[in-house]
Amino acid sequence: MRVYQGGREPVAAVTLSSRILDGRNATVFETVESVAADRFSPARSADYSLPLPLARLKPGPYLLTMEVRQGTLASRRDVRFTLQ
């Protein structure tokens, strides 16, 4: 995933929350991490990689939700996937 910061203010650290829900809407994985300001490039972007705990997941449908927050600003992406 790539995180972008727009605007003209200096880039700042962001908080990245990730959660995986199973087909019954039960949380099977959750993590919160900080992406430091020094990880952002001059183009105001930072790459982020999340190792998915596939060995712990049973076959079936899942929803991965990733949310980036900086103060009151937030951006969220949802990705559905199926493990076979």
PDB file of N, CA, C and O in Angstrom:
ATOM      1  N   MET A   1       0.859  -1.160   0.000  1.00  0.00           N
ATOM      2  CA  MET A   1       0.000   0.000   0.000  1.00  0.00           C
ATOM      3  C   MET A   1       0.905   1.223   0.000  1.00  0.00           C
ATOM      4  O   MET A   1       2.000   1.204   0.563  1.00  0.00           O
ATOM      5  N   ARG A   2       0.440   2.263  -0.627  1.00  0.00           N
ATOM      6  CA  ARG A   2       1.167   3.531  -0.621  1.00  0.00           C
ATOM      7  C   ARG A   2       0.288   4.588   0.034  1.00  0.00           C
ATOM      8  O   ARG A   2      -0.890   4.726  -0.294  1.00  0.00           O
ATOM      9  N   VAL A   3       0.879   5.332   0.963  1.00  0.00           N
ATOM     10  CA  VAL A   3       0.188   6.385   1.701  1.00  0.00           C
ATOM     11  C   VAL A   3       0.684   7.719   1.170  1.00  0.00           C
ATOM     12  O   VAL A   3       1.888   7.926   1.020  1.00  0.00           O
ATOM     13  N   TYR A   4      -0.246   8.623   0.885  1.00  0.00           N
ATOM     14  CA  TYR A   4       0.095   9.953   0.380  1.00  0.00           C
ATOM     15  C   TYR A   4      -0.347  11.023   1.366  1.00  0.00           C
ATOM     16  O   TYR A   4      -1.338  10.861   2.078  1.00  0.00           O
ATOM     17  N   GLN A   5       0.403  12.120   1.397  1.00  0.00           N
ATOM     18  CA  GLN A   5       0.000  13.306   2.148  1.00  0.00           C
ATOM     19  C   GLN A   5      -0.015  14.478   1.185  1.00  0.00           C
ATOM     20  O   GLN A   5       1.006  14.828   0.593  1.00  0.00           O
ATOM     21  N   GLY A   6      -1.174  15.073   1.039  1.00  0.00           N
ATOM     22  CA  GLY A   6      -1.306  16.231   0.164  1.00  0.00           C
ATOM     23  C   GLY A   6      -1.010  17.507   0.924  1.00  0.00           C
ATOM     24  O   GLY A   6      -0.518  17.475   2.052  1.00  0.00           O
ATOM     25  N   GLY A   7      -1.313  18.623   0.299  1.00  0.00           N
ATOM     26  CA  GLY A   7      -1.166  19.919   0.946  1.00  0.00           C
ATOM     27  C   GLY A   7       0.233  20.485   0.830  1.00  0.00           C
ATOM     28  O   GLY A   7       1.083  19.958   0.113  1.00  0.00           O
ATOM     29  N   ARG A   8       0.449  21.568   1.549  1.00  0.00           N
ATOM     30  CA  ARG A   8       1.736  22.252   1.516  1.00  0.00           C
ATOM     31  C   ARG A   8       2.460  22.216   2.858  1.00  0.00           C
ATOM     32  O   ARG A   8       3.623  22.607   2.957  1.00  0.00           O
ATOM     33  N   GLU A   9       1.763  21.745   3.886  1.00  0.00           N
ATOM     34  CA  GLU A   9       2.389  21.623   5.203  1.00  0.00           C
ATOM     35  C   GLU A   9       3.433  20.513   5.167  1.00  0.00           C
ATOM     36  O   GLU A   9       3.341  19.610   4.336  1.00  0.00           O
ATOM     37  N   PRO A  10       4.422  20.563   6.051  1.00  0.00           N
ATOM     38  CA  PRO A  10       5.392  19.463   6.114  1.00  0.00           C
ATOM     39  C   PRO A  10       4.673  18.145   6.420  1.00  0.00           C
ATOM     40  O   PRO A  10       3.671  18.126   7.135  1.00  0.00           O
ATOM     41  N   VAL A  11       5.195  17.051   5.872  1.00  0.00           N
ATOM     42  CA  VAL A  11       4.592  15.747   6.149  1.00  0.00           C
ATOM     43  C   VAL A  11       4.736  15.447   7.638  1.00  0.00           C
ATOM     44  O   VAL A  11       5.653  15.938   8.297  1.00  0.00           O
ATOM     45  N   ALA A  12       3.830  14.647   8.151  1.00  0.00           N
ATOM     46  CA  ALA A  12       3.832  14.283   9.564  1.00  0.00           C
ATOM     47  C   ALA A  12       3.591  12.784   9.683  1.00  0.00           C
ATOM     48  O   ALA A  12       3.159  12.139   8.727  1.00  0.00           O
ATOM     49  N   ALA A  13       3.871  12.238  10.848  1.00  0.00           N
ATOM     50  CA  ALA A  13       3.610  10.828  11.107  1.00  0.00           C
ATOM     51  C   ALA A  13       2.107  10.558  10.997  1.00  0.00           C
ATOM     52  O   ALA A  13       1.286  11.429  11.286  1.00  0.00           O
ATOM     53  N   VAL A  14       1.766   9.356  10.581  1.00  0.00           N
ATOM     54  CA  VAL A  14       0.367   8.936  10.493  1.00  0.00           C
ATOM     55  C   VAL A  14       0.206   7.623  11.248  1.00  0.00           C
ATOM     56  O   VAL A  14       1.177   6.900  11.472  1.00  0.00           O
ATOM     57  N   THR A  15      -1.026   7.326  11.634  1.00  0.00           N
ATOM     58  CA  THR A  15      -1.352   6.058  12.280  1.00  0.00           C
ATOM     59  C   THR A  15      -2.102   5.198  11.283  1.00  0.00           C
ATOM     60  O   THR A  15      -3.075   5.643  10.674  1.00  0.00           O
ATOM     61  N   LEU A  16      -1.649   3.964  11.116  1.00  0.00           N
ATOM     62  CA  LEU A  16      -2.264   3.052  10.156  1.00  0.00           C
ATOM     63  C   LEU A  16      -2.865   1.874  10.921  1.00  0.00           C
ATOM     64  O   LEU A  16      -2.146   1.124  11.582  1.00  0.00           O
ATOM     65  N   SER A  17      -4.174   1.719  10.830  1.00  0.00           N
ATOM     66  CA  SER A  17      -4.893   0.624  11.487  1.00  0.00           C
ATOM     67  C   SER A  17      -5.326  -0.384  10.440  1.00  0.00           C
ATOM     68  O   SER A  17      -5.840  -0.014   9.384  1.00  0.00           O
ATOM     69  N   SER A  18      -5.118  -1.656  10.734  1.00  0.00           N
ATOM     70  CA  SER A  18      -5.525  -2.737   9.828  1.00  0.00           C
ATOM     71  C   SER A  18      -6.364  -3.741  10.602  1.00  0.00           C
ATOM     72  O   SER A  18      -6.071  -4.056  11.756  1.00  0.00           O
ATOM     73  N   ARG A  19      -7.408  -4.239   9.953  1.00  0.00           N
ATOM     74  CA  ARG A  19      -8.291  -5.218  10.589  1.00  0.00           C
ATOM     75  C   ARG A  19      -8.801  -6.187   9.531  1.00  0.00           C
ATOM     76  O   ARG A  19      -9.120  -5.781   8.413  1.00  0.00           O
ATOM     77  N   ILE A  20      -8.878  -7.450   9.879  1.00  0.00           N
ATOM     78  CA  ILE A  20      -9.473  -8.463   9.005  1.00  0.00           C
ATOM     79  C   ILE A  20     -10.683  -9.049   9.722  1.00  0.00           C
ATOM     80  O   ILE A  20     -10.585  -9.509  10.860  1.00  0.00           O
ATOM     81  N   LEU A  21     -11.825  -9.026   9.038  1.00  0.00           N
ATOM     82  CA  LEU A  21     -13.057  -9.645   9.527  1.00  0.00           C
ATOM     83  C   LEU A  21     -13.321 -10.906   8.716  1.00  0.00           C
ATOM     84  O   LEU A  21     -13.077 -10.939   7.510  1.00  0.00           O
ATOM     85  N   ASP A  22     -13.821 -11.944   9.385  1.00  0.00           N
ATOM     86  CA  ASP A  22     -14.176 -13.161   8.651  1.00  0.00           C
ATOM     87  C   ASP A  22     -15.602 -13.049   8.119  1.00  0.00           C
ATOM     88  O   ASP A  22     -16.226 -11.994   8.227  1.00  0.00           O
ATOM     89  N   GLY A  23     -16.111 -14.119   7.553  1.00  0.00           N
ATOM     90  CA  GLY A  23     -17.450 -14.121   6.961  1.00  0.00           C
ATOM     91  C   GLY A  23     -18.575 -13.912   7.949  1.00  0.00           C
ATOM     92  O   GLY A  23     -19.700 -13.621   7.542  1.00  0.00           O
ATOM     93  N   ARG A  24     -18.300 -14.055   9.256  1.00  0.00           N
ATOM     94  CA  ARG A  24     -19.311 -13.824  10.294  1.00  0.00           C
ATOM     95  C   ARG A  24     -19.119 -12.458  10.957  1.00  0.00           C
ATOM     96  O   ARG A  24     -19.720 -12.184  11.996  1.00  0.00           O
ATOM     97  N   ASN A  25     -18.288 -11.604  10.363  1.00  0.00           N
ATOM     98  CA  ASN A  25     -17.955 -10.272  10.889  1.00  0.00           C
ATOM     99  C   ASN A  25     -17.196 -10.318  12.209  1.00  0.00           C
ATOM    100  O   ASN A  25     -17.237  -9.359  12.980  1.00  0.00           O
ATOM    101  N   ALA A  26     -16.511 -11.409  12.473  1.00  0.00           N
ATOM    102  CA  ALA A  26     -15.667 -11.508  13.669  1.00  0.00           C
ATOM    103  C   ALA A  26     -14.254 -11.040  13.314  1.00  0.00           C
ATOM    104  O   ALA A  26     -13.734 -11.383  12.252  1.00  0.00           O
ATOM    105  N   THR A  27     -13.642 -10.266  14.192  1.00  0.00           N
ATOM    106  CA  THR A  27     -12.271  -9.801  13.964  1.00  0.00           C
ATOM    107  C   THR A  27     -11.315 -10.965  14.182  1.00  0.00           C
ATOM    108  O   THR A  27     -11.300 -11.580  15.248  1.00  0.00           O
ATOM    109  N   VAL A  28     -10.510 -11.262  13.150  1.00  0.00           N
ATOM    110  CA  VAL A  28      -9.535 -12.353  13.245  1.00  0.00           C
ATOM    111  C   VAL A  28      -8.102 -11.833  13.240  1.00  0.00           C
ATOM    112  O   VAL A  28      -7.162 -12.591  13.481  1.00  0.00           O
ATOM    113  N   PHE A  29      -7.934 -10.539  12.966  1.00  0.00           N
ATOM    114  CA  PHE A  29      -6.599  -9.921  12.970  1.00  0.00           C
ATOM    115  C   PHE A  29      -6.775  -8.422  13.114  1.00  0.00           C
ATOM    116  O   PHE A  29      -7.678  -7.825  12.527  1.00  0.00           O
ATOM    117  N   GLU A  30      -5.892  -7.822  13.908  1.00  0.00           N
ATOM    118  CA  GLU A  30      -5.959  -6.375  14.084  1.00  0.00           C
ATOM    119  C   GLU A  30      -4.581  -5.863  14.482  1.00  0.00           C
ATOM    120  O   GLU A  30      -3.895  -6.477  15.299  1.00  0.00           O
ATOM    121  N   THR A  31      -4.181  -4.735  13.901  1.00  0.00           N
ATOM    122  CA  THR A  31      -2.906  -4.129  14.246  1.00  0.00           C
ATOM    123  C   THR A  31      -2.994  -2.617  14.044  1.00  0.00           C
ATOM    124  O   THR A  31      -3.759  -2.131  13.211  1.00  0.00           O
ATOM    125  N   VAL A  32      -2.201  -1.889  14.821  1.00  0.00           N
ATOM    126  CA  VAL A  32      -2.086  -0.438  14.681  1.00  0.00           C
ATOM    127  C   VAL A  32      -0.598  -0.111  14.679  1.00  0.00           C
ATOM    128  O   VAL A  32       0.148  -0.525  15.565  1.00  0.00           O
ATOM    129  N   GLU A  33      -0.186   0.640  13.663  1.00  0.00           N
ATOM    130  CA  GLU A  33       1.220   1.011  13.541  1.00  0.00           C
ATOM    131  C   GLU A  33       1.342   2.485  13.200  1.00  0.00           C
ATOM    132  O   GLU A  33       0.409   3.099  12.683  1.00  0.00           O
ATOM    133  N   SER A  34       2.496   3.036  13.496  1.00  0.00           N
ATOM    134  CA  SER A  34       2.784   4.421  13.131  1.00  0.00           C
ATOM    135  C   SER A  34       3.730   4.428  11.938  1.00  0.00           C
ATOM    136  O   SER A  34       4.676   3.642  11.881  1.00  0.00           O
ATOM    137  N   VAL A  35       3.472   5.311  10.994  1.00  0.00           N
ATOM    138  CA  VAL A  35       4.370   5.520   9.851  1.00  0.00           C
ATOM    139  C   VAL A  35       5.008   6.885  10.081  1.00  0.00           C
ATOM    140  O   VAL A  35       4.343   7.916   9.980  1.00  0.00           O
ATOM    141  N   ALA A  36       6.299   6.883  10.391  1.00  0.00           N
ATOM    142  CA  ALA A  36       7.012   8.108  10.748  1.00  0.00           C
ATOM    143  C   ALA A  36       7.131   9.054   9.557  1.00  0.00           C
ATOM    144  O   ALA A  36       7.124   8.622   8.404  1.00  0.00           O
ATOM    145  N   ALA A  37       7.239  10.329   9.846  1.00  0.00           N
ATOM    146  CA  ALA A  37       7.339  11.348   8.794  1.00  0.00           C
ATOM    147  C   ALA A  37       8.560  11.120   7.912  1.00  0.00           C
ATOM    148  O   ALA A  37       8.516  11.408   6.717  1.00  0.00           O
ATOM    149  N   ASP A  38       9.650  10.606   8.481  1.00  0.00           N
ATOM    150  CA  ASP A  38      10.871  10.418   7.681  1.00  0.00           C
ATOM    151  C   ASP A  38      10.765   9.275   6.679  1.00  0.00           C
ATOM    152  O   ASP A  38      11.664   9.101   5.855  1.00  0.00           O
ATOM    153  N   ARG A  39       9.692   8.494   6.728  1.00  0.00           N
ATOM    154  CA  ARG A  39       9.473   7.440   5.721  1.00  0.00           C
ATOM    155  C   ARG A  39       8.828   7.973   4.449  1.00  0.00           C
ATOM    156  O   ARG A  39       8.748   7.257   3.451  1.00  0.00           O
ATOM    157  N   PHE A  40       8.364   9.222   4.471  1.00  0.00           N
ATOM    158  CA  PHE A  40       7.734   9.813   3.303  1.00  0.00           C
ATOM    159  C   PHE A  40       8.802  10.369   2.364  1.00  0.00           C
ATOM    160  O   PHE A  40       9.760  11.007   2.799  1.00  0.00           O
ATOM    161  N   SER A  41       8.619  10.116   1.075  1.00  0.00           N
ATOM    162  CA  SER A  41       9.555  10.582   0.049  1.00  0.00           C
ATOM    163  C   SER A  41       9.307  12.060  -0.246  1.00  0.00           C
ATOM    164  O   SER A  41       8.329  12.634   0.234  1.00  0.00           O
ATOM    165  N   PRO A  42      10.188  12.676  -1.034  1.00  0.00           N
ATOM    166  CA  PRO A  42       9.927  14.059  -1.461  1.00  0.00           C
ATOM    167  C   PRO A  42       8.617  14.205  -2.232  1.00  0.00           C
ATOM    168  O   PRO A  42       8.055  15.298  -2.299  1.00  0.00           O
ATOM    169  N   ALA A  43       8.128  13.110  -2.811  1.00  0.00           N
ATOM    170  CA  ALA A  43       6.843  13.134  -3.520  1.00  0.00           C
ATOM    171  C   ALA A  43       5.675  12.989  -2.543  1.00  0.00           C
ATOM    172  O   ALA A  43       4.526  12.858  -2.967  1.00  0.00           O
ATOM    173  N   ARG A  44       5.962  13.010  -1.235  1.00  0.00           N
ATOM    174  CA  ARG A  44       4.963  12.973  -0.170  1.00  0.00           C
ATOM    175  C   ARG A  44       4.232  11.637  -0.090  1.00  0.00           C
ATOM    176  O   ARG A  44       3.051  11.591   0.254  1.00  0.00           O
ATOM    177  N   SER A  45       4.935  10.551  -0.409  1.00  0.00           N
ATOM    178  CA  SER A  45       4.342   9.220  -0.321  1.00  0.00           C
ATOM    179  C   SER A  45       5.258   8.301   0.484  1.00  0.00           C
ATOM    180  O   SER A  45       6.470   8.503   0.550  1.00  0.00           O
ATOM    181  N   ALA A  46       4.649   7.293   1.088  1.00  0.00           N
ATOM    182  CA  ALA A  46       5.390   6.280   1.842  1.00  0.00           C
ATOM    183  C   ALA A  46       4.792   4.916   1.531  1.00  0.00           C
ATOM    184  O   ALA A  46       3.572   4.755   1.516  1.00  0.00           O
ATOM    185  N   ASP A  47       5.647   3.942   1.285  1.00  0.00           N
ATOM    186  CA  ASP A  47       5.182   2.581   1.060  1.00  0.00           C
ATOM    187  C   ASP A  47       4.982   1.897   2.404  1.00  0.00           C
ATOM    188  O   ASP A  47       5.723   2.136   3.358  1.00  0.00           O
ATOM    189  N   TYR A  48       3.958   1.034   2.462  1.00  0.00           N
ATOM    190  CA  TYR A  48       3.657   0.286   3.674  1.00  0.00           C
ATOM    191  C   TYR A  48       3.300  -1.129   3.265  1.00  0.00           C
ATOM    192  O   TYR A  48       2.515  -1.343   2.341  1.00  0.00           O
ATOM    193  N   SER A  49       3.881  -2.089   3.956  1.00  0.00           N
ATOM    194  CA  SER A  49       3.612  -3.493   3.659  1.00  0.00           C
ATOM    195  C   SER A  49       3.064  -4.166   4.911  1.00  0.00           C
ATOM    196  O   SER A  49       3.612  -4.013   6.002  1.00  0.00           O
ATOM    197  N   LEU A  50       1.996  -4.900   4.744  1.00  0.00           N
ATOM    198  CA  LEU A  50       1.356  -5.605   5.853  1.00  0.00           C
ATOM    199  C   LEU A  50       1.420  -7.103   5.576  1.00  0.00           C
ATOM    200  O   LEU A  50       0.753  -7.590   4.664  1.00  0.00           O
ATOM    201  N   PRO A  51       2.217  -7.842   6.355  1.00  0.00           N
ATOM    202  CA  PRO A  51       2.214  -9.304   6.186  1.00  0.00           C
ATOM    203  C   PRO A  51       0.893  -9.868   6.698  1.00  0.00           C
ATOM    204  O   PRO A  51       0.575  -9.735   7.879  1.00  0.00           O
ATOM    205  N   LEU A  52       0.136 -10.487   5.824  1.00  0.00           N
ATOM    206  CA  LEU A  52      -1.155 -11.058   6.214  1.00  0.00           C
ATOM    207  C   LEU A  52      -0.934 -12.406   6.902  1.00  0.00           C
ATOM    208  O   LEU A  52      -0.090 -13.188   6.465  1.00  0.00           O
ATOM    209  N   PRO A  53      -1.673 -12.682   7.960  1.00  0.00           N
ATOM    210  CA  PRO A  53      -1.505 -13.937   8.715  1.00  0.00           C
ATOM    211  C   PRO A  53      -2.253 -15.098   8.059  1.00  0.00           C
ATOM    212  O   PRO A  53      -3.115 -15.713   8.686  1.00  0.00           O
ATOM    213  N   LEU A  54      -1.932 -15.395   6.818  1.00  0.00           N
ATOM    214  CA  LEU A  54      -2.693 -16.381   6.050  1.00  0.00           C
ATOM    215  C   LEU A  54      -2.686 -17.763   6.689  1.00  0.00           C
ATOM    216  O   LEU A  54      -3.676 -18.487   6.582  1.00  0.00           O
ATOM    217  N   ALA A  55      -1.601 -18.149   7.348  1.00  0.00           N
ATOM    218  CA  ALA A  55      -1.532 -19.479   7.966  1.00  0.00           C
ATOM    219  C   ALA A  55      -2.543 -19.627   9.095  1.00  0.00           C
ATOM    220  O   ALA A  55      -2.935 -20.746   9.428  1.00  0.00           O
ATOM    221  N   ARG A  56      -2.971 -18.516   9.688  1.00  0.00           N
ATOM    222  CA  ARG A  56      -3.936 -18.558  10.796  1.00  0.00           C
ATOM    223  C   ARG A  56      -5.382 -18.500  10.329  1.00  0.00           C
ATOM    224  O   ARG A  56      -6.298 -18.711  11.124  1.00  0.00           O
ATOM    225  N   LEU A  57      -5.599 -18.217   9.051  1.00  0.00           N
ATOM    226  CA  LEU A  57      -6.961 -18.031   8.544  1.00  0.00           C
ATOM    227  C   LEU A  57      -7.496 -19.313   7.919  1.00  0.00           C
ATOM    228  O   LEU A  57      -6.777 -20.032   7.224  1.00  0.00           O
ATOM    229  N   LYS A  58      -8.768 -19.581   8.179  1.00  0.00           N
ATOM    230  CA  LYS A  58      -9.445 -20.725   7.576  1.00  0.00           C
ATOM    231  C   LYS A  58      -9.969 -20.322   6.199  1.00  0.00           C
ATOM    232  O   LYS A  58     -10.143 -19.133   5.928  1.00  0.00           O
ATOM    233  N   PRO A  59     -10.221 -21.298   5.328  1.00  0.00           N
ATOM    234  CA  PRO A  59     -10.811 -20.964   4.028  1.00  0.00           C
ATOM    235  C   PRO A  59     -12.143 -20.229   4.209  1.00  0.00           C
ATOM    236  O   PRO A  59     -12.927 -20.544   5.103  1.00  0.00           O
ATOM    237  N   GLY A  60     -12.375 -19.250   3.344  1.00  0.00           N
ATOM    238  CA  GLY A  60     -13.627 -18.500   3.393  1.00  0.00           C
ATOM    239  C   GLY A  60     -13.429 -17.048   3.017  1.00  0.00           C
ATOM    240  O   GLY A  60     -12.324 -16.640   2.659  1.00  0.00           O
ATOM    241  N   PRO A  61     -14.504 -16.256   3.097  1.00  0.00           N
ATOM    242  CA  PRO A  61     -14.450 -14.838   2.721  1.00  0.00           C
ATOM    243  C   PRO A  61     -13.946 -13.977   3.877  1.00  0.00           C
ATOM    244  O   PRO A  61     -14.180 -14.282   5.047  1.00  0.00           O
ATOM    245  N   TYR A  62     -13.252 -12.898   3.526  1.00  0.00           N
ATOM    246  CA  TYR A  62     -12.705 -11.965   4.511  1.00  0.00           C
ATOM    247  C   TYR A  62     -12.816 -10.540   3.989  1.00  0.00           C
ATOM    248  O   TYR A  62     -12.960 -10.298   2.790  1.00  0.00           O
ATOM    249  N   LEU A  63     -12.743  -9.609   4.931  1.00  0.00           N
ATOM    250  CA  LEU A  63     -12.709  -8.188   4.605  1.00  0.00           C
ATOM    251  C   LEU A  63     -11.508  -7.575   5.308  1.00  0.00           C
ATOM    252  O   LEU A  63     -11.416  -7.603   6.535  1.00  0.00           O
ATOM    253  N   LEU A  64     -10.592  -7.022   4.526  1.00  0.00           N
ATOM    254  CA  LEU A  64      -9.429  -6.309   5.057  1.00  0.00           C
ATOM    255  C   LEU A  64      -9.753  -4.822   5.010  1.00  0.00           C
ATOM    256  O   LEU A  64     -10.070  -4.287   3.948  1.00  0.00           O
ATOM    257  N   THR A  65      -9.673  -4.153   6.158  1.00  0.00           N
ATOM    258  CA  THR A  65      -9.902  -2.715   6.246  1.00  0.00           C
ATOM    259  C   THR A  65      -8.615  -2.061   6.718  1.00  0.00           C
ATOM    260  O   THR A  65      -8.052  -2.444   7.744  1.00  0.00           O
ATOM    261  N   MET A  66      -8.153  -1.073   5.966  1.00  0.00           N
ATOM    262  CA  MET A  66      -6.960  -0.305   6.345  1.00  0.00           C
ATOM    263  C   MET A  66      -7.370   1.160   6.415  1.00  0.00           C
ATOM    264  O   MET A  66      -7.979   1.695   5.489  1.00  0.00           O
ATOM    265  N   GLU A  67      -7.024   1.799   7.536  1.00  0.00           N
ATOM    266  CA  GLU A  67      -7.372   3.201   7.735  1.00  0.00           C
ATOM    267  C   GLU A  67      -6.130   3.961   8.171  1.00  0.00           C
ATOM    268  O   GLU A  67      -5.409   3.541   9.077  1.00  0.00           O
ATOM    269  N   VAL A  68      -5.893   5.094   7.506  1.00  0.00           N
ATOM    270  CA  VAL A  68      -4.773   5.970   7.842  1.00  0.00           C
ATOM    271  C   VAL A  68      -5.344   7.226   8.477  1.00  0.00           C
ATOM    272  O   VAL A  68      -6.286   7.823   7.958  1.00  0.00           O
ATOM    273  N   ARG A  69      -4.759   7.628   9.621  1.00  0.00           N
ATOM    274  CA  ARG A  69      -5.212   8.827  10.336  1.00  0.00           C
ATOM    275  C   ARG A  69      -4.044   9.752  10.615  1.00  0.00           C
ATOM    276  O   ARG A  69      -2.937   9.335  10.954  1.00  0.00           O
ATOM    277  N   GLN A  70      -4.352  11.040  10.452  1.00  0.00           N
ATOM    278  CA  GLN A  70      -3.423  12.096  10.857  1.00  0.00           C
ATOM    279  C   GLN A  70      -4.293  13.190  11.478  1.00  0.00           C
ATOM    280  O   GLN A  70      -4.937  13.962  10.767  1.00  0.00           O
ATOM    281  N   GLY A  71      -4.303  13.246  12.790  1.00  0.00           N
ATOM    282  CA  GLY A  71      -5.176  14.202  13.460  1.00  0.00           C
ATOM    283  C   GLY A  71      -6.622  13.869  13.186  1.00  0.00           C
ATOM    284  O   GLY A  71      -7.063  12.750  13.449  1.00  0.00           O
ATOM    285  N   THR A  72      -7.373  14.831  12.659  1.00  0.00           N
ATOM    286  CA  THR A  72      -8.791  14.612  12.362  1.00  0.00           C
ATOM    287  C   THR A  72      -9.014  14.090  10.941  1.00  0.00           C
ATOM    288  O   THR A  72     -10.145  13.765  10.577  1.00  0.00           O
ATOM    289  N   LEU A  73      -7.964  14.006  10.144  1.00  0.00           N
ATOM    290  CA  LEU A  73      -8.081  13.509   8.768  1.00  0.00           C
ATOM    291  C   LEU A  73      -7.938  11.992   8.745  1.00  0.00           C
ATOM    292  O   LEU A  73      -7.130  11.424   9.480  1.00  0.00           O
ATOM    293  N   ALA A  74      -8.729  11.343   7.896  1.00  0.00           N
ATOM    294  CA  ALA A  74      -8.653   9.888   7.787  1.00  0.00           C
ATOM    295  C   ALA A  74      -8.989   9.455   6.369  1.00  0.00           C
ATOM    296  O   ALA A  74      -9.768  10.099   5.668  1.00  0.00           O
ATOM    297  N   SER A  75      -8.382   8.350   5.970  1.00  0.00           N
ATOM    298  CA  SER A  75      -8.688   7.731   4.689  1.00  0.00           C
ATOM    299  C   SER A  75      -8.765   6.230   4.925  1.00  0.00           C
ATOM    300  O   SER A  75      -7.930   5.664   5.629  1.00  0.00           O
ATOM    301  N   ARG A  76      -9.773   5.584   4.333  1.00  0.00           N
ATOM    302  CA  ARG A  76     -10.012   4.169   4.576  1.00  0.00           C
ATOM    303  C   ARG A  76     -10.180   3.432   3.259  1.00  0.00           C
ATOM    304  O   ARG A  76     -10.761   3.952   2.307  1.00  0.00           O
ATOM    305  N   ARG A  77      -9.661   2.214   3.224  1.00  0.00           N
ATOM    306  CA  ARG A  77      -9.840   1.336   2.069  1.00  0.00           C
ATOM    307  C   ARG A  77     -10.257  -0.039   2.571  1.00  0.00           C
ATOM    308  O   ARG A  77      -9.714  -0.557   3.547  1.00  0.00           O
ATOM    309  N   ASP A  78     -11.235  -0.615   1.878  1.00  0.00           N
ATOM    310  CA  ASP A  78     -11.708  -1.963   2.190  1.00  0.00           C
ATOM    311  C   ASP A  78     -11.420  -2.860   1.001  1.00  0.00           C
ATOM    312  O   ASP A  78     -11.632  -2.480  -0.151  1.00  0.00           O
ATOM    313  N   VAL A  79     -10.929  -4.064   1.302  1.00  0.00           N
ATOM    314  CA  VAL A  79     -10.624  -5.037   0.254  1.00  0.00           C
ATOM    315  C   VAL A  79     -11.215  -6.384   0.669  1.00  0.00           C
ATOM    316  O   VAL A  79     -10.886  -6.910   1.733  1.00  0.00           O
ATOM    317  N   ARG A  80     -12.068  -6.926  -0.154  1.00  0.00           N
ATOM    318  CA  ARG A  80     -12.616  -8.261   0.099  1.00  0.00           C
ATOM    319  C   ARG A  80     -11.693  -9.287  -0.561  1.00  0.00           C
ATOM    320  O   ARG A  80     -11.178  -9.070  -1.658  1.00  0.00           O
ATOM    321  N   PHE A  81     -11.498 -10.413   0.140  1.00  0.00           N
ATOM    322  CA  PHE A  81     -10.730 -11.496  -0.461  1.00  0.00           C
ATOM    323  C   PHE A  81     -11.263 -12.821   0.064  1.00  0.00           C
ATOM    324  O   PHE A  81     -11.916 -12.873   1.105  1.00  0.00           O
ATOM    325  N   THR A  82     -10.979 -13.872  -0.661  1.00  0.00           N
ATOM    326  CA  THR A  82     -11.404 -15.213  -0.283  1.00  0.00           C
ATOM    327  C   THR A  82     -10.183 -16.098  -0.213  1.00  0.00           C
ATOM    328  O   THR A  82      -9.364 -16.121  -1.132  1.00  0.00           O
ATOM    329  N   LEU A  83     -10.065 -16.819   0.870  1.00  0.00           N
ATOM    330  CA  LEU A  83      -8.969 -17.766   1.048  1.00  0.00           C
ATOM    331  C   LEU A  83      -9.500 -19.152   0.721  1.00  0.00           C
ATOM    332  O   LEU A  83     -10.523 -19.577   1.258  1.00  0.00           O
ATOM    333  N   GLN A  84      -8.804 -19.851  -0.159  1.00  0.00           N
ATOM    334  CA  GLN A  84      -9.250 -21.181  -0.567  1.00  0.00           C
ATOM    335  C   GLN A  84      -8.359 -22.256   0.002  1.00  0.00           C
ATOM    336  O   GLN A  84      -8.589 -23.441  -0.241  1.00  0.00           O
TER     337      GLN A  84
END
